[in-house]
Amino acid sequence: MERVIAYVDGYNLYYGLRSKGWKRFYWLNIQQLIQQLLKPDQTLSGVKYFTTVVNQPEDRRRRQQTFLDALHTLRDFQIFYGQFLAETIKCRNCGHTYTTYHEKMTDVNISVELIQDAFQDKFDTAFLVSADSDLVPPIKTVQNIFKSKKIVAVFPPGRVSYALKQNANGFIHIGRSELAKSIFPERVDRNGVILRKPLGWK
């Protein structure tokens, strides 16, 4: 069987779902989603999920934490955290200032894990769930060093990268049907603690 590891850009997937207005799919069993995409001769060795924790507003932080807790119930599933970088913006017209936040480290974390796993021969095919063209360099690195390994770009709903299409060994578009089959139950038991699907995600 061909070994597959999936590398999931959490915010890229989230914004793809949000762009389609598919809040009901936020409560997503990502491991089950990847299983839907496998070919008969492939087996899932693991899923690596990359995200950044929201600090505010409080209701959004709670929803994300509940979701992360649900993901922690999955086997062979790892979560890697980046960080938000604050930036103060000043309006040239009125002088008003406000703070915006940019997610950092996700691209680097994915690149490091992808290349490290290739060197340690942990996969035959990598599923790269993202539409971020910044991931082209690590794709090329793996392909140049490991001729037999394949990298498949898996595009979130409503998102695509032509650069990834051109450089990956193949590509898949995540569809509504795969998402619909991959939702957590309304209640998830984590070591005796019941996690409930957030009300805003119904």
C-alpha positions as CSV (number, residue, x, y, z in Angstrom):
1,M,0.0,0.0,0.0
2,E,1.1,3.5,-0.8
3,R,1.7,5.5,2.4
4,V,0.1,9.0,2.6
5,I,0.7,11.8,5.0
6,A,-1.6,14.9,4.8
7,Y,-0.3,18.4,5.7
8,V,-3.3,20.7,6.3
9,D,-3.0,24.5,6.3
10,G,-5.8,25.1,8.8
11,Y,-6.6,28.7,8.0
12,N,-6.4,28.1,4.2
13,L,-9.0,25.4,4.6
14,Y,-11.1,27.6,7.0
15,Y,-11.1,30.6,4.7
16,G,-12.1,28.4,1.8
17,L,-15.1,27.1,3.7
18,R,-16.0,30.7,4.9
19,S,-15.8,32.0,1.3
20,K,-18.5,29.5,0.4
21,G,-20.6,30.3,3.4
22,W,-20.3,26.7,4.6
23,K,-20.3,27.2,8.4
24,R,-22.0,23.8,9.0
25,F,-18.7,22.2,7.7
26,Y,-16.5,24.0,10.3
27,W,-17.1,21.1,12.7
28,L,-14.9,19.0,10.4
29,N,-13.3,15.7,11.1
30,I,-10.2,16.4,9.0
31,Q,-8.9,12.9,9.3
32,Q,-12.1,11.5,7.9
33,L,-12.0,14.1,5.1
34,I,-8.6,12.9,4.0
35,Q,-9.8,9.3,4.1
36,Q,-12.4,10.3,1.5
37,L,-9.7,11.4,-0.9
38,L,-7.6,8.3,-0.8
39,K,-7.3,5.8,-3.7
40,P,-7.9,2.1,-3.0
41,D,-4.2,1.4,-3.0
42,Q,-3.4,4.1,-0.5
43,T,-3.3,4.1,3.3
44,L,-3.3,7.1,5.6
45,S,-0.2,7.1,7.8
46,G,-1.0,10.4,9.6
47,V,-2.4,13.9,9.4
48,K,-0.5,17.1,10.4
49,Y,-2.6,20.1,11.0
50,F,-1.1,23.6,11.1
51,T,-2.9,26.5,12.7
52,T,-2.6,29.5,15.0
53,V,-4.6,30.1,18.2
54,V,-7.1,33.0,18.2
55,N,-6.8,35.1,21.3
56,Q,-9.8,37.4,20.7
57,P,-12.7,37.9,20.5
58,E,-13.5,35.5,23.3
59,D,-16.4,33.7,21.6
60,R,-14.3,32.9,18.6
61,R,-11.4,31.7,20.8
62,R,-13.8,29.4,22.6
63,R,-15.2,28.0,19.4
64,Q,-11.7,27.3,18.0
65,Q,-10.6,25.7,21.3
66,T,-13.5,23.4,21.2
67,F,-12.7,22.4,17.7
68,L,-9.0,21.8,18.5
69,D,-10.1,19.7,21.5
70,A,-12.2,17.6,19.2
71,L,-9.3,17.1,16.8
72,H,-7.2,15.9,19.7
73,T,-9.4,12.8,20.0
74,L,-8.1,11.6,16.6
75,R,-5.4,9.0,16.3
76,D,-2.3,9.6,14.3
77,F,-3.2,13.3,14.2
78,Q,-0.7,16.1,15.1
79,I,-1.3,19.8,15.6
80,F,1.4,22.4,14.9
81,Y,1.0,26.0,16.1
82,G,2.2,29.2,14.5
83,Q,1.5,32.7,15.9
84,F,-0.2,36.0,15.0
85,L,2.0,39.0,14.4
86,A,0.4,42.4,15.4
87,E,0.8,45.3,13.0
88,T,-0.4,48.9,13.7
89,I,-1.9,50.6,10.6
90,K,-2.4,54.3,10.3
91,C,-4.9,55.8,7.8
92,R,-3.2,58.4,5.7
93,N,-6.4,60.4,5.2
94,C,-7.8,60.7,8.8
95,G,-4.8,59.6,10.9
96,H,-6.8,56.9,12.7
97,T,-4.7,53.9,13.8
98,Y,-5.8,50.3,14.3
99,T,-4.2,47.0,14.9
100,T,-4.4,44.1,12.5
101,Y,-2.9,40.6,12.8
102,H,-1.1,38.4,10.4
103,E,-0.7,34.6,10.7
104,K,3.0,33.6,10.8
105,M,5.1,30.4,10.6
106,T,2.5,28.1,9.0
107,D,4.3,28.0,5.7
108,V,7.6,27.4,7.4
109,N,6.2,24.7,9.7
110,I,4.6,22.8,6.8
111,S,7.8,23.0,4.8
112,V,10.0,21.7,7.7
113,E,7.6,18.8,8.4
114,L,7.3,17.9,4.7
115,I,11.0,17.8,4.0
116,Q,11.8,16.1,7.3
117,D,9.3,13.4,6.7
118,A,10.6,12.9,3.1
119,F,14.2,12.4,4.5
120,Q,12.9,10.0,7.1
121,D,10.9,8.1,4.4
122,K,7.6,8.4,6.2
123,F,5.5,8.8,3.1
124,D,5.2,7.8,-0.5
125,T,2.7,10.5,-1.3
126,A,2.1,13.7,0.5
127,F,-1.3,15.5,0.4
128,L,-0.8,19.2,0.7
129,V,-4.1,20.8,1.7
130,S,-3.6,24.4,0.8
131,A,-3.8,26.9,-2.1
132,D,-0.7,28.9,-0.9
133,S,1.8,29.3,-3.7
134,D,4.6,29.9,-1.1
135,L,4.7,26.1,-0.7
136,V,6.1,25.6,-4.2
137,P,9.8,25.7,-3.0
138,P,9.4,22.8,-0.5
139,I,7.5,20.8,-3.2
140,K,10.4,21.3,-5.6
141,T,13.0,20.4,-3.0
142,V,11.3,17.0,-2.2
143,Q,10.8,16.3,-5.9
144,N,14.4,17.0,-6.7
145,I,15.9,14.9,-4.0
146,F,13.3,12.1,-3.8
147,K,12.3,11.2,-7.4
148,S,9.9,8.5,-6.3
149,K,7.9,10.5,-3.9
150,K,4.8,12.4,-5.0
151,I,3.1,15.5,-3.7
152,V,-0.6,16.1,-4.5
153,A,-2.1,19.6,-4.0
154,V,-5.5,19.4,-2.3
155,F,-7.4,22.6,-2.8
156,P,-10.0,23.8,-0.2
157,P,-13.4,24.8,-1.5
158,G,-13.3,28.0,-3.5
159,R,-9.5,28.2,-3.6
160,V,-6.9,27.2,-6.2
161,S,-3.2,27.9,-6.9
162,Y,-2.0,27.6,-10.5
163,A,1.6,27.6,-9.2
164,L,0.8,24.5,-7.0
165,K,-1.0,22.9,-9.9
166,Q,2.0,23.3,-12.2
167,N,4.5,22.0,-9.7
168,A,2.6,19.2,-7.8
169,N,2.4,15.7,-9.2
170,G,-1.4,16.0,-9.2
171,F,-4.2,17.9,-7.6
172,I,-7.6,17.4,-6.0
173,H,-10.5,19.8,-5.3
174,I,-12.3,19.2,-2.0
175,G,-16.0,19.0,-2.8
176,R,-19.2,19.4,-0.9
177,S,-19.9,15.6,-0.9
178,E,-16.6,14.8,0.8
179,L,-17.2,17.5,3.4
180,A,-20.7,16.3,4.2
181,K,-19.4,12.8,4.9
182,S,-16.7,14.1,7.3
183,I,-18.5,16.0,10.0
184,F,-17.9,15.2,13.7
185,P,-21.0,14.0,15.7
186,E,-22.9,16.8,17.5
187,R,-21.2,15.7,20.7
188,V,-17.6,14.4,20.9
189,D,-16.3,12.6,24.0
190,R,-12.7,13.5,25.0
191,N,-11.7,11.5,28.0
192,G,-15.1,11.9,29.6
193,V,-15.5,15.6,28.7
194,I,-18.3,16.1,26.2
195,L,-17.5,18.6,23.5
196,R,-20.5,20.1,21.7
197,K,-20.6,21.6,18.2
198,P,-20.7,25.4,18.6
199,L,-24.1,26.8,18.0
200,G,-22.9,29.3,15.3
201,W,-21.7,26.3,13.2
202,K,-25.1,24.9,12.5
